[in-house]
Amino acid sequence: MKKTCSTLILTFFAFCVFSQAPNKMSYQAVIRNSNNALVINAPIGIQISILKDSASGSAVYIETQTLTTNANGLVSMEIGTGTSITGTFSGINWSNGPYFIKTEIDPLGGTTYSISGTSELMSVPYALYAKSSGSSNGGFVHYIGENFGGGIIFHLWKDVQGVEHGLVVDIIDLSTSTAWSNIASTLIGVTAQSSWDGLSNSNSISAQAGHTSSAAALCLNSNNGGQNDWYLPSIKELSMLSNNYYTIARALAQTAGASELILADYWSSREADDFNAWAFGFGNMRGYVNGKASAGYVRAIRAF
């Protein structure tokens, strides 16, 4: 049976390193064994868990470390620098608490944890909170033009729960000459005609009876950037990409292996009618209707 540590002193410090929020948090504790005696000048094994919502909540991050106490039984460590067991310390959204810290200790230096204690984090180092809440970027953690998630972020928003989402464009074209679909004269219908939901359109295109190839399938089957959820953008998603064209073009120019968004016509996933679909011209920054059998550029996007 695990016993509760009778004395557990927590001390937190905020750090500032070149104006970047560090992915670590200082922690100190006085360690006593199950007999309430100080564990002095001895190696201890410690497991730290960050729990969400309550003292019995789910762990969003767990790490282990092996440390040595001093002559007063005090141990100092930096949470975030140990061996990660679950999650990443940098991935904790500190603005979405409350959070609790659970310590489990083996006073013999191993991983047989016989002493445990849990307490609420009443305050979080400012730099960490600012990093997760995005207070330095208009309330967002990410930014337009950021190299993230296999490509370049070109749009950001928050849902009704305040959770941040974004759209990412691939760093290369998947094709410079591909038909919208091999089926060029049969209507798919409303499931492929959303002006904003490119993923739904793409799935409908590839599911059409007789489908063998399409601009949408190129995107859906892509694993570029280590991601497998690419799709052919809707006409509105391409329009949003064009709104930030300059920022995205600069980011692509600074990304190894990337190719620019050509001032040409890129397929969207929105069907227009039996014979036509919508494309977007980056030369004149507008959408227009083009024949499904026509050749066009293909650039995938994904959402997070």
C-alpha positions as CSV (number, residue, x, y, z in Angstrom):
1,M,0.0,0.0,0.0
2,K,1.3,3.4,-0.9
3,K,1.7,5.9,2.0
4,T,1.2,9.6,1.7
5,C,4.4,11.7,2.2
6,S,3.9,13.7,5.3
7,T,5.9,16.7,4.2
8,L,5.9,17.8,0.6
9,I,7.0,21.4,-0.2
10,L,6.4,22.6,-3.7
11,T,8.2,25.7,-5.0
12,F,7.7,27.0,-8.6
13,F,9.7,29.4,-10.5
14,A,9.1,31.1,-13.9
15,F,11.9,31.3,-16.4
16,C,12.6,33.5,-19.3
17,V,15.1,32.4,-22.0
18,F,15.5,34.6,-25.0
19,S,11.8,35.6,-24.6
20,Q,10.8,32.0,-25.4
21,A,8.6,30.1,-22.9
22,P,10.6,27.2,-21.6
23,N,9.3,23.6,-21.6
24,K,10.1,23.0,-18.0
25,M,9.1,24.0,-14.5
26,S,11.2,24.0,-11.3
27,Y,10.1,21.8,-8.4
28,Q,11.4,21.2,-4.9
29,A,10.2,18.7,-2.3
30,V,11.4,17.5,1.1
31,I,11.4,13.7,1.0
32,R,10.4,11.6,4.0
33,N,10.1,7.8,4.0
34,S,7.2,5.8,5.3
35,N,8.6,6.1,8.9
36,N,8.5,9.9,8.5
37,A,12.3,10.1,8.6
38,L,14.1,12.4,6.2
39,V,15.7,10.7,3.2
40,I,19.1,12.4,3.2
41,N,22.0,12.3,0.7
42,A,20.4,9.4,-1.1
43,P,19.3,8.6,-4.6
44,I,15.5,8.5,-5.1
45,G,13.3,7.5,-8.0
46,I,10.4,9.9,-8.7
47,Q,7.5,9.9,-11.0
48,I,5.7,13.1,-11.7
49,S,2.2,13.2,-13.1
50,I,0.2,16.3,-14.2
51,L,-3.5,15.6,-13.7
52,K,-6.3,17.5,-15.2
53,D,-9.4,18.7,-13.4
54,S,-9.0,16.9,-10.1
55,A,-6.7,15.0,-7.8
56,S,-8.0,11.8,-9.4
57,G,-8.2,13.2,-12.9
58,S,-6.6,11.8,-16.0
59,A,-2.9,12.3,-16.5
60,V,-2.0,14.6,-19.4
61,Y,1.7,14.2,-18.7
62,I,3.9,11.7,-16.8
63,E,7.7,11.6,-16.5
64,T,10.3,9.8,-14.3
65,Q,13.6,11.0,-13.0
66,T,16.3,9.7,-10.7
67,L,17.6,12.3,-8.3
68,T,19.7,12.7,-5.1
69,T,18.4,14.4,-2.0
70,N,20.7,16.8,0.0
71,A,21.6,16.8,3.7
72,N,18.2,18.3,4.5
73,G,16.2,15.7,2.5
74,L,15.5,18.3,-0.2
75,V,15.4,17.4,-3.8
76,S,15.3,19.8,-6.7
77,M,14.2,19.0,-10.3
78,E,12.9,20.5,-13.5
79,I,9.7,19.0,-14.6
80,G,9.7,18.6,-18.3
81,T,13.3,17.4,-18.5
82,G,12.8,13.8,-17.3
83,T,12.0,10.6,-19.2
84,S,8.5,11.0,-20.7
85,I,6.1,8.2,-20.1
86,T,2.8,9.8,-21.2
87,G,2.3,13.0,-23.3
88,T,4.7,15.9,-23.7
89,F,5.2,18.7,-21.2
90,S,5.2,21.3,-24.0
91,G,1.8,20.0,-25.1
92,I,0.0,20.9,-21.9
93,N,-2.6,23.7,-22.3
94,W,-2.1,25.4,-19.0
95,S,-5.0,27.8,-19.7
96,N,-7.4,24.8,-19.6
97,G,-7.0,23.8,-16.0
98,P,-7.2,23.3,-13.1
99,Y,-4.2,21.0,-12.9
100,F,-2.9,18.9,-10.1
101,I,0.7,17.5,-9.6
102,K,1.1,14.0,-8.3
103,T,4.5,12.8,-7.0
104,E,5.3,9.1,-6.5
105,I,8.6,8.3,-4.9
106,D,10.8,5.3,-4.4
107,P,13.2,6.2,-1.5
108,L,15.5,3.4,-2.6
109,G,16.2,5.0,-6.0
110,G,14.2,2.6,-8.1
111,T,10.7,2.5,-9.6
112,T,8.8,0.8,-6.8
113,Y,7.0,3.9,-5.7
114,S,5.9,3.6,-2.1
115,I,5.3,7.3,-1.2
116,S,2.8,9.5,-3.0
117,G,1.3,12.9,-2.7
118,T,-1.0,15.1,-4.8
119,S,-1.7,18.8,-4.7
120,E,-3.3,21.4,-6.9
121,L,-1.2,23.8,-8.9
122,M,-2.6,27.0,-7.6
123,S,-0.5,29.0,-9.9
124,V,1.4,28.3,-13.1
125,P,4.6,30.0,-14.2
126,Y,3.5,33.0,-16.3
127,A,5.6,32.0,-19.3
128,L,4.1,28.6,-19.5
129,Y,0.5,30.0,-19.2
130,A,1.2,32.6,-21.9
131,K,2.7,30.0,-24.2
132,S,-0.4,27.7,-24.0
133,S,-3.0,30.5,-24.0
134,G,-1.4,32.3,-26.9
135,S,-1.6,35.7,-25.1
136,S,1.4,36.9,-27.1
137,N,-0.4,36.2,-30.4
138,G,-3.9,37.6,-30.2
139,G,-5.1,34.7,-28.1
140,F,-3.6,32.0,-30.4
141,V,-0.7,29.6,-29.8
142,H,0.0,29.2,-33.5
143,Y,0.4,31.9,-36.2
144,I,-0.2,32.3,-39.9
145,G,2.9,31.3,-41.9
146,E,4.1,28.9,-39.2
147,N,5.7,25.7,-40.4
148,F,3.6,23.2,-38.5
149,G,1.7,19.9,-39.0
150,G,3.4,18.9,-42.2
151,G,3.0,22.2,-44.0
152,I,2.3,26.0,-43.5
153,I,-0.6,27.3,-41.4
154,F,-2.8,29.7,-43.4
155,H,-5.9,30.1,-41.3
156,L,-6.7,29.9,-37.6
157,W,-9.9,29.9,-35.5
158,K,-11.3,28.8,-32.2
159,D,-14.4,26.7,-31.6
160,V,-17.2,27.5,-29.0
161,Q,-15.1,25.7,-26.3
162,G,-12.2,28.0,-27.1
163,V,-10.1,25.2,-28.6
164,E,-7.7,26.4,-31.3
165,H,-7.9,24.9,-34.8
166,G,-6.2,25.7,-38.1
167,L,-5.7,24.9,-41.7
168,V,-2.4,23.8,-43.1
169,V,-1.3,23.9,-46.7
170,D,1.2,21.3,-48.1
171,I,4.6,22.6,-49.1
172,I,4.5,21.1,-52.6
173,D,2.0,20.6,-55.4
174,L,0.9,17.0,-55.8
175,S,0.3,17.6,-59.5
176,T,0.6,20.3,-62.1
177,S,-1.7,18.6,-64.7
178,T,-4.5,16.5,-63.3
179,A,-8.2,16.2,-64.2
180,W,-10.7,17.0,-61.5
181,S,-11.9,13.4,-61.8
182,N,-11.9,10.6,-64.4
183,I,-15.7,10.9,-64.3
184,A,-16.2,14.1,-66.3
185,S,-19.9,14.1,-67.1
186,T,-21.9,12.6,-64.2
187,L,-23.2,14.7,-61.3
188,I,-22.2,13.7,-57.7
189,G,-24.6,16.1,-56.1
190,V,-24.8,18.1,-52.9
191,T,-22.3,16.0,-51.0
192,A,-19.6,17.3,-53.3
193,Q,-20.8,20.9,-53.5
194,S,-19.9,22.4,-50.2
195,S,-18.3,25.8,-50.5
196,W,-16.3,25.4,-47.3
197,D,-16.0,21.6,-46.4
198,G,-13.2,20.4,-48.6
199,L,-12.8,17.1,-46.7
200,S,-16.5,16.1,-47.2
201,N,-16.3,17.1,-50.9
202,S,-13.1,15.1,-51.3
203,N,-14.6,11.9,-49.8
204,S,-17.6,12.2,-52.0
205,I,-15.6,12.6,-55.1
206,S,-13.5,9.5,-54.4
207,A,-16.6,7.5,-53.5
208,Q,-18.4,8.1,-56.7
209,A,-19.2,5.0,-58.7
210,G,-16.6,4.4,-61.4
211,H,-14.0,6.6,-59.7
212,T,-10.4,5.6,-60.4
213,S,-8.5,8.8,-60.2
214,S,-9.0,12.5,-59.2
215,A,-7.4,15.5,-57.8
216,A,-9.2,14.7,-54.5
217,A,-7.8,11.2,-54.4
218,L,-4.2,12.5,-54.9
219,C,-4.8,14.5,-51.7
220,L,-6.6,11.9,-49.7
221,N,-3.8,9.3,-50.5
222,S,-0.9,11.7,-49.6
223,N,1.4,11.1,-46.7
224,N,3.4,14.2,-47.2
225,G,4.9,15.7,-44.0
226,G,4.2,12.5,-42.1
227,Q,0.4,13.3,-42.2
228,N,-2.3,11.1,-43.6
229,D,-5.4,13.4,-43.4
230,W,-4.8,15.7,-46.4
231,Y,-7.7,16.6,-48.7
232,L,-8.5,18.8,-51.7
233,P,-9.5,22.2,-50.4
234,S,-13.0,23.7,-51.0
235,I,-13.3,26.9,-53.0
236,K,-13.6,29.0,-49.8
237,E,-10.5,27.3,-48.3
238,L,-8.5,28.3,-51.4
239,S,-9.9,31.8,-51.1
240,M,-8.7,32.0,-47.5
241,L,-5.3,30.7,-48.7
242,S,-5.2,33.5,-51.2
243,N,-6.0,36.1,-48.5
244,N,-2.7,35.3,-46.9
245,Y,-0.8,34.6,-50.1
246,Y,2.1,36.9,-49.3
247,T,2.8,35.4,-45.8
248,I,2.5,31.9,-47.1
249,A,4.7,32.6,-50.1
250,R,7.4,33.9,-47.9
251,A,7.1,30.9,-45.5
252,L,7.3,28.5,-48.5
253,A,10.4,30.3,-49.8
254,Q,12.1,29.7,-46.5
255,T,11.1,26.0,-46.2
256,A,13.5,23.4,-47.4
257,G,12.0,21.3,-50.2
258,A,9.0,23.5,-50.7
259,S,7.6,24.8,-54.0
260,E,5.8,28.1,-54.4
261,L,2.1,28.5,-55.1
262,I,2.2,29.1,-58.8
263,L,0.1,31.9,-60.2
264,A,-2.0,29.3,-62.0
265,D,-5.3,27.5,-61.6
266,Y,-5.7,25.1,-58.7
267,W,-8.6,22.6,-58.4
268,S,-11.0,23.0,-55.6
269,S,-13.1,20.1,-54.4
270,R,-16.4,21.9,-55.1
271,E,-18.5,20.4,-57.9
272,A,-20.4,22.9,-60.1
273,D,-22.6,20.6,-62.2
274,D,-22.4,17.4,-64.3
275,F,-19.5,18.6,-66.4
276,N,-17.8,21.3,-64.3
277,A,-16.1,22.0,-61.0
278,W,-14.7,25.1,-59.3
279,A,-11.1,26.0,-59.6
280,F,-9.2,29.0,-58.1
281,G,-6.7,31.1,-60.1
282,F,-3.8,32.5,-58.0
283,G,-3.0,34.7,-61.0
284,N,-6.1,36.8,-60.6
285,M,-7.1,35.6,-57.1
286,R,-10.6,34.5,-58.0
287,G,-12.7,31.3,-58.4
288,Y,-14.2,30.1,-61.7
289,V,-15.9,27.1,-63.2
290,N,-13.8,24.7,-65.3
291,G,-14.5,21.4,-67.1
292,K,-13.9,18.3,-64.9
293,A,-11.7,16.8,-67.6
294,S,-9.4,19.8,-67.8
295,A,-5.9,19.7,-66.3
296,G,-5.2,21.7,-63.2
297,Y,-2.8,22.1,-60.3
298,V,-3.4,20.2,-57.1
299,R,-2.2,21.4,-53.6
300,A,-3.5,19.5,-50.6
301,I,-4.5,21.0,-47.2
302,R,-5.3,19.5,-43.8
303,A,-7.0,20.7,-40.6
304,F,-5.9,20.5,-36.9
